[in-house]
Structures are given as structure tokens and as C-alpha cells.
């Protein structure tokens, strides 16, 4: 199955309100990263066990590990869960940056080292979320 179909199926499987929020976020990210690589991770491991929620990924970065190895991965991820939506800004060196810079401005959201979690899009300031995403992309651009 191609990635775009997986993304569409994932979004369409949600209830009306969450589906509209995911569609809005998906379009926002396509506008921010129009030529970006798209990813879809089902959240299922090699043993066919669910280990995390399915995630749509956008962009490309090279993640470096302490052992010297690296792998390509997405920069921004969007995932739906039972309590809302999570936007992941991955690969940041400073795990406090997003929370310190955007946490007090974004609205009703929980902001951690690389995740902005909220119940519904109307609970947050979409412009601030966009600023955080754009900032994260600049900091994690693949060389």
C-alpha cells in the first residue's frame, strides 16, 4: 500500500472532529514542507504488536546515535490517540527548547521535550504551533 493511501486511511478512520483536525494539520504540514518526504508508521513492531500510535511523518533528517550509527527519519510527526493529537518535533538537541519557547504561548497543550499534545486543534494557537514546527524543521534539516 502506498504511503499517501495509508495516510488517507488513517485520517479517515477517526471521528469527525479529530478527522477535521488531522486534515487541517496534514494540509498545514504539506504547505510548510511541500516537497518533503512523507512517512507512515503503523506503530506495529516486527512481532506484529502495537508499540505506539500510528504516526504520519513529514520531512527528512539523519538521526545520530551515541554508538556512532545513524538513520534517516522524519522531522515532524502527527499522531492521534484516545485523548487527542500529538505533534512530534524530532531530533532537537535541546530537549527543553520547545517547552521554553512555545509552552506558555501555545494554549491548552502539554509541551514536552519533543511533543506538543492537545485534545483538539481549537484548544491551541495554530500560528504558534506553526512557528514551533518551522523552528524545529530549521534545527533538524538534513545536511
N, CA, C and O atoms as a GROMACS GRO file, in nm:
protein
  572
    1UNK      N    1   0.086  -0.118   0.000
    1UNK     CA    2   0.000   0.000   0.000
    1UNK      C    3   0.090   0.124   0.000
    1UNK      O    4   0.190   0.128   0.072
    2UNK      N    5   0.055   0.224  -0.080
    2UNK     CA    6   0.140   0.342  -0.084
    2UNK      C    7   0.116   0.432   0.038
    2UNK      O    8   0.011   0.425   0.103
    3UNK      N    9   0.213   0.515   0.066
    3UNK     CA   10   0.211   0.597   0.187
    3UNK      C   11   0.093   0.694   0.187
    3UNK      O   12   0.026   0.709   0.290
    4UNK      N   13   0.066   0.759   0.076
    4UNK     CA   14  -0.046   0.854   0.072
    4UNK      C   15  -0.179   0.785   0.105
    4UNK      O   16  -0.262   0.841   0.176
    5UNK      N   17  -0.198   0.664   0.056
    5UNK     CA   18  -0.321   0.588   0.087
    5UNK      C   19  -0.326   0.553   0.235
    5UNK      O   20  -0.431   0.562   0.298
    6UNK      N   21  -0.212   0.512   0.292
    6UNK     CA   22  -0.208   0.482   0.435
    6UNK      C   23  -0.244   0.606   0.517
    6UNK      O   24  -0.318   0.596   0.615
    7UNK      N   25  -0.192   0.720   0.478
    7UNK     CA   26  -0.221   0.846   0.549
    7UNK      C   27  -0.369   0.879   0.539
    7UNK      O   28  -0.433   0.912   0.638
    8UNK      N   29  -0.423   0.870   0.418
    8UNK     CA   30  -0.566   0.900   0.397
    8UNK      C   31  -0.653   0.804   0.478
    8UNK      O   32  -0.749   0.847   0.542
    9UNK      N   33  -0.621   0.676   0.475
    9UNK     CA   34  -0.699   0.578   0.552
    9UNK      C   35  -0.691   0.605   0.701
    9UNK      O   36  -0.792   0.595   0.772
   10UNK      N   37  -0.573   0.640   0.749
   10UNK     CA   38  -0.553   0.671   0.890
   10UNK      C   39  -0.639   0.791   0.932
   10UNK      O   40  -0.708   0.785   1.034
   11UNK      N   41  -0.635   0.897   0.854
   11UNK     CA   42  -0.712   1.017   0.886
   11UNK      C   43  -0.862   0.987   0.880
   11UNK      O   44  -0.937   1.027   0.968
   12UNK      N   45  -0.904   0.917   0.776
   12UNK     CA   46  -1.047   0.889   0.758
   12UNK      C   47  -1.104   0.793   0.863
   12UNK      O   48  -1.226   0.786   0.880
   13UNK      N   49  -1.019   0.720   0.932
   13UNK     CA   50  -1.066   0.626   1.035
   13UNK      C   51  -1.105   0.696   1.165
   13UNK      O   52  -1.166   0.634   1.252
   14UNK      N   53  -1.072   0.823   1.178
   14UNK     CA   54  -1.100   0.897   1.302
   14UNK      C   55  -1.243   0.953   1.300
   14UNK      O   56  -1.305   0.964   1.194
   15UNK      N   57  -1.293   0.988   1.418
   15UNK     CA   58  -1.426   1.051   1.427
   15UNK      C   59  -1.421   1.187   1.358
   15UNK      O   60  -1.313   1.239   1.331
   16UNK      N   61  -1.537   1.244   1.330
   16UNK     CA   62  -1.546   1.368   1.250
   16UNK      C   63  -1.457   1.480   1.301
   16UNK      O   64  -1.383   1.541   1.224
   17UNK      N   65  -1.464   1.509   1.430
   17UNK     CA   66  -1.389   1.622   1.484
   17UNK      C   67  -1.239   1.601   1.472
   17UNK      O   68  -1.166   1.689   1.428
   18UNK      N   69  -1.193   1.484   1.512
   18UNK     CA   70  -1.049   1.456   1.506
   18UNK      C   71  -1.003   1.446   1.361
   18UNK      O   72  -0.893   1.489   1.328
   19UNK      N   73  -1.086   1.390   1.274
   19UNK     CA   74  -1.051   1.382   1.132
   19UNK      C   75  -1.030   1.522   1.074
   19UNK      O   76  -0.934   1.544   1.001
   20UNK      N   77  -1.119   1.615   1.106
   20UNK     CA   78  -1.104   1.753   1.055
   20UNK      C   79  -0.976   1.817   1.106
   20UNK      O   80  -0.906   1.886   1.032
   21UNK      N   81  -0.944   1.794   1.234
   21UNK     CA   82  -0.820   1.848   1.290
   21UNK      C   83  -0.698   1.786   1.222
   21UNK      O   84  -0.603   1.857   1.190
   22UNK      N   85  -0.700   1.655   1.199
   22UNK     CA   86  -0.589   1.588   1.132
   22UNK      C   87  -0.575   1.636   0.988
   22UNK      O   88  -0.463   1.655   0.939
   23UNK      N   89  -0.686   1.655   0.919
   23UNK     CA   90  -0.681   1.707   0.782
   23UNK      C   91  -0.619   1.846   0.780
   23UNK      O   92  -0.539   1.877   0.692
   24UNK      N   93  -0.656   1.930   0.877
   24UNK     CA   94  -0.601   2.066   0.886
   24UNK      C   95  -0.450   2.060   0.910
   24UNK      O   96  -0.374   2.130   0.844
   25UNK      N   97  -0.408   1.977   1.004
   25UNK     CA   98  -0.266   1.963   1.033
   25UNK      C   99  -0.190   1.906   0.913
   25UNK      O  100  -0.080   1.952   0.881
   26UNK      N  101  -0.248   1.808   0.848
   26UNK     CA  102  -0.184   1.748   0.731
   26UNK      C  103  -0.164   1.854   0.622
   26UNK      O  104  -0.056   1.862   0.563
   27UNK      N  105  -0.265   1.933   0.596
   27UNK     CA  106  -0.254   2.037   0.495
   27UNK      C  107  -0.151   2.143   0.535
   27UNK      O  108  -0.074   2.189   0.451
   28UNK      N  109  -0.151   2.181   0.663
   28UNK     CA  110  -0.053   2.277   0.713
   28UNK      C  111   0.089   2.226   0.688
   28UNK      O  112   0.175   2.299   0.640
   29UNK      N  113   0.113   2.101   0.722
   29UNK     CA  114   0.247   2.045   0.704
   29UNK      C  115   0.284   2.030   0.557
   29UNK      O  116   0.401   2.047   0.521
   30UNK      N  117   0.188   1.997   0.473
   30UNK     CA  118   0.216   1.991   0.329
   30UNK      C  119   0.249   2.130   0.275
   30UNK      O  120   0.329   2.144   0.182
   31UNK      N  121   0.187   2.234   0.331
   31UNK     CA  122   0.217   2.372   0.289
   31UNK      C  123   0.355   2.415   0.338
   31UNK      O  124   0.428   2.483   0.266
   32UNK      N  125   0.391   2.376   0.460
   32UNK     CA  126   0.522   2.411   0.516
   32UNK      C  127   0.633   2.335   0.444
   32UNK      O  128   0.739   2.391   0.416
   33UNK      N  129   0.609   2.208   0.415
   33UNK     CA  130   0.709   2.121   0.352
   33UNK      C  131   0.653   2.060   0.224
   33UNK      O  132   0.629   1.939   0.218
   34UNK      N  133   0.631   2.143   0.120
   34UNK     CA  134   0.562   2.093   0.000
   34UNK      C  135   0.634   1.981  -0.074
   34UNK      O  136   0.570   1.900  -0.141
   35UNK      N  137   0.765   1.973  -0.063
   35UNK     CA  138   0.840   1.869  -0.134
   35UNK      C  139   0.895   1.763  -0.039
   35UNK      O  140   0.981   1.684  -0.077
   36UNK      N  141   0.846   1.763   0.083
   36UNK     CA  142   0.901   1.675   0.186
   36UNK      C  143   0.866   1.529   0.161
   36UNK      O  144   0.765   1.495   0.100
   37UNK      N  145   0.954   1.445   0.210
   37UNK     CA  146   0.926   1.303   0.211
   37UNK      C  147   0.814   1.278   0.310
   37UNK      O  148   0.815   1.331   0.421
   38UNK      N  149   0.716   1.197   0.270
   38UNK     CA  150   0.608   1.156   0.360
   38UNK      C  151   0.638   1.017   0.413
   38UNK      O  152   0.694   0.932   0.342
   39UNK      N  153   0.601   0.994   0.538
   39UNK     CA  154   0.621   0.867   0.605
   39UNK      C  155   0.489   0.824   0.666
   39UNK      O  156   0.402   0.907   0.693
   40UNK      N  157   0.474   0.696   0.687
   40UNK     CA  158   0.364   0.648   0.770
   40UNK      C  159   0.414   0.528   0.849
   40UNK      O  160   0.458   0.428   0.792
   41UNK      N  161   0.408   0.540   0.980
   41UNK     CA  162   0.449   0.432   1.068
   41UNK      C  163   0.325   0.377   1.136
   41UNK      O  164   0.256   0.450   1.206
   42UNK      N  165   0.297   0.252   1.116
   42UNK     CA  166   0.176   0.190   1.170
   42UNK      C  167   0.180   0.173   1.321
   42UNK      O  168   0.077   0.154   1.384
   43UNK      N  169   0.299   0.180   1.379
   43UNK     CA  170   0.313   0.161   1.523
   43UNK      C  171   0.321   0.015   1.564
   43UNK      O  172   0.318  -0.018   1.682
   44UNK      N  173   0.332  -0.073   1.464
   44UNK     CA  174   0.337  -0.217   1.490
   44UNK      C  175   0.481  -0.265   1.469
   44UNK      O  176   0.544  -0.231   1.369
   45UNK      N  177   0.532  -0.344   1.564
   45UNK     CA  178   0.670  -0.391   1.552
   45UNK      C  179   0.679  -0.520   1.471
   45UNK      O  180   0.579  -0.568   1.417
   46UNK      N  181   0.798  -0.576   1.464
   46UNK     CA  182   0.822  -0.697   1.384
   46UNK      C  183   0.745  -0.819   1.434
   46UNK      O  184   0.721  -0.913   1.359
   47UNK      N  185   0.707  -0.816   1.562
   47UNK     CA  186   0.628  -0.926   1.620
   47UNK      C  187   0.478  -0.902   1.606
   47UNK      O  188   0.397  -0.973   1.665
   48UNK      N  189   0.441  -0.801   1.526
   48UNK     CA  190   0.302  -0.765   1.500
   48UNK      C  191   0.229  -0.716   1.626
   48UNK      O  192   0.108  -0.733   1.640
   49UNK      N  193   0.306  -0.654   1.716
   49UNK     CA  194   0.247  -0.596   1.837
   49UNK      C  195   0.249  -0.445   1.826
   49UNK      O  196   0.346  -0.386   1.780
   50UNK      N  197   0.141  -0.382   1.869
   50UNK     CA  198   0.133  -0.237   1.868
   50UNK      C  199   0.222  -0.183   1.979
   50UNK      O  200   0.204  -0.216   2.096
   51UNK      N  201   0.317  -0.098   1.942
   51UNK     CA  202   0.410  -0.041   2.038
   51UNK      C  203   0.392   0.110   2.055
   51UNK      O  204   0.439   0.168   2.153
   52UNK      N  205   0.325   0.174   1.960
   52UNK     CA  206   0.288   0.315   1.972
   52UNK      C  207   0.179   0.344   1.870
   52UNK      O  208   0.149   0.261   1.784
   53UNK      N  209   0.120   0.462   1.881
   53UNK     CA  210   0.011   0.501   1.791
   53UNK      C  211   0.065   0.524   1.650
   53UNK      O  212   0.178   0.569   1.633
   54UNK      N  213  -0.016   0.492   1.548
   54UNK     CA  214   0.026   0.522   1.410
   54UNK      C  215   0.061   0.670   1.396
   54UNK      O  216  -0.002   0.756   1.457
   55UNK      N  217   0.162   0.697   1.315
   55UNK     CA  218   0.215   0.833   1.302
   55UNK      C  219   0.240   0.868   1.156
   55UNK      O  220   0.298   0.789   1.081
   56UNK      N  221   0.195   0.987   1.118
   56UNK     CA  222   0.229   1.044   0.986
   56UNK      C  223   0.357   1.123   1.006
   56UNK      O  224   0.367   1.202   1.100
   57UNK      N  225   0.454   1.102   0.918
   57UNK     CA  226   0.580   1.175   0.927
   57UNK      C  227   0.602   1.264   0.807
   57UNK      O  228   0.557   1.235   0.696
   58UNK      N  229   0.672   1.375   0.831
   58UNK     CA  230   0.699   1.474   0.728
   58UNK      C  231   0.846   1.515   0.736
   58UNK      O  232   0.901   1.535   0.844
   59UNK      N  233   0.909   1.526   0.620
   59UNK     CA  234   1.047   1.573   0.615
   59UNK      C  235   1.148   1.461   0.630
   59UNK      O  236   1.112   1.343   0.636
   60UNK      N  237   1.273   1.500   0.636
   60UNK     CA  238   1.382   1.403   0.642
   60UNK      C  239   1.497   1.462   0.722
   60UNK      O  240   1.539   1.576   0.701
   61UNK      N  241   1.547   1.382   0.816
   61UNK     CA  242   1.666   1.419   0.892
   61UNK      C  243   1.746   1.293   0.918
   61UNK      O  244   1.694   1.182   0.908
   62UNK      N  245   1.870   1.312   0.951
   62UNK     CA  246   1.956   1.200   0.985
   62UNK      C  247   1.976   1.201   1.136
   62UNK      O  248   2.038   1.293   1.190
   63UNK      N  249   1.923   1.099   1.205
   63UNK     CA  250   1.938   1.089   1.349
   63UNK      C  251   2.070   1.020   1.382
   63UNK      O  252   2.100   0.914   1.327
   64UNK      N  253   2.146   1.080   1.470
   64UNK     CA  254   2.275   1.025   1.511
   64UNK      C  255   2.260   0.961   1.648
   64UNK      O  256   2.200   1.020   1.738
   65UNK      N  257   2.314   0.843   1.664
   65UNK     CA  258   2.307   0.772   1.791
   65UNK      C  259   2.442   0.775   1.862
   65UNK      O  260   2.546   0.796   1.799
   66UNK      N  261   2.439   0.755   1.993
   66UNK     CA  262   2.560   0.761   2.074
   66UNK      C  263   2.666   0.661   2.029
   66UNK      O  264   2.786   0.685   2.045
   67UNK      N  265   2.624   0.549   1.973
   67UNK     CA  266   2.719   0.446   1.929
   67UNK      C  267   2.781   0.479   1.793
   67UNK      O  268   2.859   0.400   1.739
   68UNK      N  269   2.747   0.596   1.738
   68UNK     CA  270   2.804   0.639   1.610
   68UNK      C  271   2.721   0.604   1.489
   68UNK      O  272   2.750   0.652   1.379
   69UNK      N  273   2.619   0.522   1.506
   69UNK     CA  274   2.534   0.488   1.392
   69UNK      C  275   2.432   0.600   1.367
   69UNK      O  276   2.412   0.688   1.451
   70UNK      N  277   2.371   0.595   1.252
   70UNK     CA  278   2.270   0.695   1.219
   70UNK      C  279   2.163   0.629   1.132
   70UNK      O  280   2.183   0.522   1.076
   71UNK      N  281   2.050   0.697   1.122
   71UNK     CA  282   1.944   0.652   1.031
   71UNK      C  283   1.860   0.772   0.992
   71UNK      O  284   1.848   0.869   1.068
   72UNK      N  285   1.800   0.764   0.876
   72UNK     CA  286   1.710   0.869   0.831
   72UNK      C  287   1.575   0.851   0.897
   72UNK      O  288   1.528   0.738   0.918
   73UNK      N  289   1.513   0.962   0.930
   73UNK     CA  290   1.383   0.960   0.997
   73UNK      C  291   1.312   1.091   0.965
   73UNK      O  292   1.372   1.184   0.912
   74UNK      N  293   1.183   1.098   0.999
   74UNK     CA  294   1.109   1.221   0.972
   74UNK      C  295   1.142   1.329   1.075
   74UNK      O  296   1.191   1.300   1.184
   75UNK      N  297   1.115   1.454   1.037
   75UNK     CA  298   1.137   1.568   1.126
   75UNK      C  299   1.014   1.595   1.214
   75UNK      O  300   1.026   1.619   1.334
   76UNK      N  301   0.897   1.590   1.152
   76UNK     CA  302   0.772   1.622   1.220
   76UNK      C  303   0.680   1.501   1.210
   76UNK      O  304   0.667   1.440   1.104
   77UNK      N  305   0.617   1.466   1.321
   77UNK     CA  306   0.522   1.356   1.322
   77UNK      C  307   0.389   1.402   1.379
   77UNK      O  308   0.384   1.489   1.466
   78UNK      N  309   0.281   1.342   1.330
   78UNK     CA  310   0.146   1.371   1.379
   78UNK      C  311   0.080   1.238   1.410
   78UNK      O  312   0.078   1.147   1.327
   79UNK      N  313   0.026   1.228   1.531
   79UNK     CA  314  -0.036   1.104   1.575
   79UNK      C  315  -0.165   1.135   1.649
   79UNK      O  316  -0.174   1.233   1.724
   80UNK      N  317  -0.265   1.052   1.629
   80UNK     CA  318  -0.391   1.064   1.704
   80UNK      C  319  -0.392   0.955   1.810
   80UNK      O  320  -0.342   0.845   1.788
   81UNK      N  321  -0.450   0.987   1.924
   81UNK     CA  322  -0.464   0.888   2.031
   81UNK      C  323  -0.600   0.907   2.097
   81UNK      O  324  -0.678   0.992   2.054
   82UNK      N  325  -0.628   0.830   2.199
   82UNK     CA  326  -0.760   0.835   2.262
   82UNK      C  327  -0.793   0.972   2.320
   82UNK      O  328  -0.909   1.013   2.323
   83UNK      N  329  -0.691   1.043   2.367
   83UNK     CA  330  -0.716   1.171   2.434
   83UNK      C  331  -0.695   1.293   2.345
   83UNK      O  332  -0.720   1.405   2.389
   84UNK      N  333  -0.650   1.274   2.224
   84UNK     CA  334  -0.628   1.391   2.137
   84UNK      C  335  -0.530   1.365   2.026
   84UNK      O  336  -0.531   1.260   1.962
   85UNK      N  337  -0.443   1.466   2.005
   85UNK     CA  338  -0.347   1.464   1.895
   85UNK      C  339  -0.211   1.503   1.950
   85UNK      O  340  -0.201   1.589   2.038
   86UNK      N  341  -0.108   1.440   1.898
   86UNK     CA  342   0.030   1.476   1.933
   86UNK      C  343   0.104   1.518   1.808
   86UNK      O  344   0.093   1.454   1.703
   87UNK      N  345   0.180   1.627   1.820
   87UNK     CA  346   0.269   1.671   1.714
   87UNK      C  347   0.411   1.655   1.769
   87UNK      O  348   0.445   1.712   1.873
   88UNK      N  349   0.492   1.578   1.699
   88UNK     CA  350   0.628   1.550   1.742
   88UNK      C  351   0.726   1.630   1.658
   88UNK      O  352   0.718   1.630   1.535
   89UNK      N  353   0.816   1.698   1.723
   89UNK     CA  354   0.924   1.770   1.657
   89UNK      C  355   1.052   1.697   1.698
   89UNK      O  356   1.106   1.721   1.806
   90UNK      N  357   1.098   1.610   1.611
   90UNK     CA  358   1.202   1.514   1.647
   90UNK      C  359   1.342   1.564   1.611
   90UNK      O  360   1.360   1.643   1.519
   91UNK      N  361   1.440   1.514   1.686
   91UNK     CA  362   1.580   1.539   1.655
   91UNK      C  363   1.637   1.666   1.715
   91UNK      O  364   1.749   1.704   1.681
   92UNK      N  365   1.564   1.732   1.803
   92UNK     CA  366   1.615   1.854   1.865
   92UNK      C  367   1.726   1.821   1.963
   92UNK      O  368   1.714   1.727   2.042
   93UNK      N  369   1.834   1.898   1.959
   93UNK     CA  370   1.945   1.876   2.052
   93UNK      C  371   1.906   1.921   2.193
   93UNK      O  372   1.939   1.854   2.291
   94UNK      N  373   1.837   2.034   2.203
   94UNK     CA  374   1.795   2.089   2.332
   94UNK      C  375   1.651   2.044   2.359
   94UNK      O  376   1.557   2.096   2.299
   95UNK      N  377   1.636   1.948   2.447
   95UNK     CA  378   1.503   1.890   2.476
   95UNK      C  379   1.413   1.986   2.554
   95UNK      O  380   1.296   1.954   2.576
   96UNK      N  381   1.463   2.101   2.596
   96UNK     CA  382   1.380   2.198   2.668
   96UNK      C  383   1.335   2.313   2.578
   96UNK      O  384   1.249   2.392   2.618
   97UNK      N  385   1.391   2.322   2.459
   97UNK     CA  386   1.368   2.438   2.372
   97UNK      C  387   1.220   2.460   2.338
   97UNK      O  388   1.170   2.572   2.355
   98UNK      N  389   1.150   2.360   2.293
   98UNK     CA  390   1.010   2.375   2.251
   98UNK      C  391   0.924   2.419   2.369
   98UNK      O  392   0.843   2.511   2.357
   99UNK      N  393   0.941   2.354   2.482
   99UNK     CA  394   0.861   2.389   2.601
   99UNK      C  395   0.892   2.531   2.648
   99UNK      O  396   0.800   2.607   2.679
  100UNK      N  397   1.020   2.568   2.653
  100UNK     CA  398   1.058   2.703   2.699
  100UNK      C  399   1.013   2.811   2.601
  100UNK      O  400   0.970   2.918   2.642
  101UNK      N  401   1.023   2.783   2.473
  101UNK     CA  402   0.995   2.884   2.372
  101UNK      C  403   0.846   2.899   2.341
  101UNK      O  404   0.798   3.009   2.317
  102UNK      N  405   0.773   2.787   2.341
  102UNK     CA  406   0.634   2.790   2.295
  102UNK      C  407   0.531   2.744   2.399
  102UNK      O  408   0.412   2.767   2.381
  103UNK      N  409   0.575   2.681   2.505
  103UNK     CA  410   0.485   2.622   2.604
  103UNK      C  411   0.384   2.718   2.663
  103UNK      O  412   0.266   2.684   2.678
  104UNK      N  413   0.428   2.838   2.698
  104UNK     CA  414   0.337   2.936   2.760
  104UNK      C  415   0.249   3.008   2.659
  104UNK      O  416   0.151   3.072   2.698
  105UNK      N  417   0.282   2.999   2.532
  105UNK     CA  418   0.210   3.075   2.429
  105UNK      C  419   0.109   2.993   2.350
  105UNK      O  420   0.016   3.048   2.291
  106UNK      N  421   0.125   2.862   2.349
  106UNK     CA  422   0.051   2.779   2.254
  106UNK      C  423  -0.095   2.756   2.291
  106UNK      O  424  -0.176   2.726   2.204
  107UNK      N  425  -0.128   2.769   2.417
  107UNK     CA  426  -0.266   2.744   2.459
  107UNK      C  427  -0.276   2.619   2.544
  107UNK      O  428  -0.181   2.582   2.613
  108UNK      N  429  -0.390   2.555   2.537
  108UNK     CA  430  -0.418   2.439   2.621
  108UNK      C  431  -0.354   2.314   2.561
  108UNK      O  432  -0.417   2.238   2.488
  109UNK      N  433  -0.225   2.297   2.595
  109UNK     CA  434  -0.148   2.184   2.543
  109UNK      C  435  -0.043   2.144   2.645
  109UNK      O  436   0.000   2.226   2.727
  110UNK      N  437  -0.002   2.020   2.638
  110UNK     CA  438   0.110   1.973   2.718
  110UNK      C  439   0.229   1.971   2.624
  110UNK      O  440   0.227   1.906   2.520
  111UNK      N  441   0.334   2.043   2.662
  111UNK     CA  442   0.452   2.054   2.577
  111UNK      C  443   0.570   1.992   2.651
  111UNK      O  444   0.608   2.037   2.760
  112UNK      N  445   0.627   1.889   2.591
  112UNK     CA  446   0.743   1.823   2.650
  112UNK      C  447   0.864   1.844   2.559
  112UNK      O  448   0.861   1.932   2.473
  113UNK      N  449   0.966   1.766   2.577
  113UNK     CA  450   1.091   1.783   2.503
  113UNK      C  451   1.077   1.786   2.353
  113UNK      O  452   1.145   1.864   2.286
  114UNK      N  453   0.992   1.703   2.298
  114UNK     CA  454   0.975   1.697   2.153
  114UNK      C  455   0.830   1.681   2.111
  114UNK      O  456   0.802   1.661   1.993
  115UNK      N  457   0.737   1.690   2.205
  115UNK     CA  458   0.596   1.663   2.175
  115UNK      C  459   0.506   1.776   2.223
  115UNK      O  460   0.521   1.829   2.333
  116UNK      N  461   0.411   1.812   2.137
  116UNK     CA  462   0.304   1.906   2.173
  116UNK      C  463   0.175   1.826   2.164
  116UNK      O  464   0.134   1.785   2.056
  117UNK      N  465   0.112   1.805   2.278
  117UNK     CA  466  -0.007   1.721   2.287
  117UNK      C  467  -0.126   1.807   2.327
  117UNK      O  468  -0.118   1.887   2.421
  118UNK      N  469  -0.238   1.791   2.255
  118UNK     CA  470  -0.358   1.868   2.283
  118UNK      C  471  -0.481   1.785   2.250
  118UNK      O  472  -0.474   1.688   2.174
  119UNK      N  473  -0.593   1.824   2.309
  119UNK     CA  474  -0.717   1.748   2.287
  119UNK      C  475  -0.775   1.776   2.149
  119UNK      O  476  -0.810   1.684   2.075
  120UNK      N  477  -0.784   1.904   2.114
  120UNK     CA  478  -0.837   1.942   1.982
  120UNK      C  479  -0.767   2.068   1.935
  120UNK      O  480  -0.716   2.147   2.016
  121UNK      N  481  -0.764   2.086   1.807
  121UNK     CA  482  -0.692   2.197   1.745
  121UNK      C  483  -0.741   2.333   1.796
  121UNK      O  484  -0.662   2.426   1.808
  122UNK      N  485  -0.869   2.344   1.824
  122UNK     CA  486  -0.923   2.472   1.872
  122UNK      C  487  -0.873   2.509   2.012
  122UNK      O  488  -0.893   2.622   2.056
  123UNK      N  489  -0.807   2.416   2.082
  123UNK     CA  490  -0.752   2.444   2.214
  123UNK      C  491  -0.619   2.517   2.208
  123UNK      O  492  -0.571   2.569   2.309
  124UNK      N  493  -0.559   2.522   2.089
  124UNK     CA  494  -0.426   2.583   2.077
  124UNK      C  495  -0.425   2.695   1.974
  124UNK      O  496  -0.518   2.710   1.895
  125UNK      N  497  -0.319   2.773   1.977
  125UNK     CA  498  -0.297   2.879   1.878
  125UNK      C  499  -0.223   2.814   1.761
  125UNK      O  500  -0.105   2.780   1.773
  126UNK      N  501  -0.291   2.798   1.650
  126UNK     CA  502  -0.233   2.730   1.534
  126UNK      C  503  -0.111   2.805   1.480
  126UNK      O  504  -0.019   2.742   1.428
  127UNK      N  505  -0.110   2.937   1.491
  127UNK     CA  506   0.007   3.014   1.445
  127UNK      C  507   0.130   2.982   1.529
  127UNK      O  508   0.241   2.973   1.475
  128UNK      N  509   0.113   2.965   1.659
  128UNK     CA  510   0.225   2.929   1.747
  128UNK      C  511   0.272   2.788   1.715
  128UNK      O  512   0.392   2.762   1.712
  129UNK      N  513   0.178   2.695   1.692
  129UNK     CA  514   0.217   2.560   1.653
  129UNK      C  515   0.298   2.564   1.524
  129UNK      O  516   0.400   2.497   1.512
  130UNK      N  517   0.253   2.641   1.428
  130UNK     CA  518   0.327   2.653   1.302
  130UNK      C  519   0.467   2.708   1.325
  130UNK      O  520   0.563   2.660   1.265
  131UNK      N  521   0.479   2.810   1.412
  131UNK     CA  522   0.612   2.865   1.444
  131UNK      C  523   0.702   2.757   1.504
  131UNK      O  524   0.819   2.746   1.468
  132UNK      N  525   0.648   2.678   1.596
  132UNK     CA  526   0.726   2.572   1.660
  132UNK      C  527   0.770   2.468   1.557
  132UNK      O  528   0.885   2.423   1.559
  133UNK      N  529   0.680   2.431   1.468
  133UNK     CA  530   0.713   2.334   1.362
  133UNK      C  531   0.822   2.389   1.271
  133UNK      O  532   0.920   2.320   1.242
  134UNK      N  533   0.805   2.512   1.226
  134UNK     CA  534   0.905   2.573   1.136
  134UNK      C  535   1.041   2.582   1.205
  134UNK      O  536   1.145   2.558   1.143
  135UNK      N  537   1.041   2.618   1.332
  135UNK     CA  538   1.162   2.626   1.410
  135UNK      C  539   1.230   2.489   1.418
  135UNK      O  540   1.351   2.477   1.397
  136UNK      N  541   1.152   2.387   1.448
  136UNK     CA  542   1.204   2.252   1.457
  136UNK      C  543   1.262   2.203   1.326
  136UNK      O  544   1.365   2.135   1.324
  137UNK      N  545   1.197   2.237   1.217
  137UNK     CA  546   1.247   2.197   1.084
  137UNK      C  547   1.382   2.260   1.056
  137UNK      O  548   1.473   2.194   1.006
  138UNK      N  549   1.396   2.389   1.090
  138UNK     CA  550   1.524   2.456   1.068
  138UNK      C  551   1.637   2.390   1.148
  138UNK      O  552   1.750   2.379   1.100
  139UNK      N  553   1.604   2.347   1.270
  139UNK     CA  554   1.706   2.290   1.357
  139UNK      C  555   1.740   2.145   1.322
  139UNK      O  556   1.843   2.094   1.366
  140UNK      N  557   1.656   2.078   1.244
  140UNK     CA  558   1.679   1.936   1.216
  140UNK      C  559   1.696   1.906   1.068
  140UNK      O  560   1.686   1.791   1.026
  141UNK      N  561   1.721   2.008   0.989
  141UNK     CA  562   1.738   1.988   0.846
  141UNK      C  563   1.853   1.892   0.819
  141UNK      O  564   1.960   1.902   0.878
  142UNK      N  565   1.829   1.798   0.728
  142UNK     CA  566   1.933   1.702   0.692
  142UNK      C  567   2.043   1.776   0.616
  142UNK      O  568   2.016   1.850   0.521
  143UNK      N  569   2.169   1.756   0.659
  143UNK     CA  570   2.280   1.827   0.591
  143UNK      C  571   2.297   1.783   0.448
  143UNK      O  572   2.386   1.833   0.378
   0.00000   0.00000   0.00000
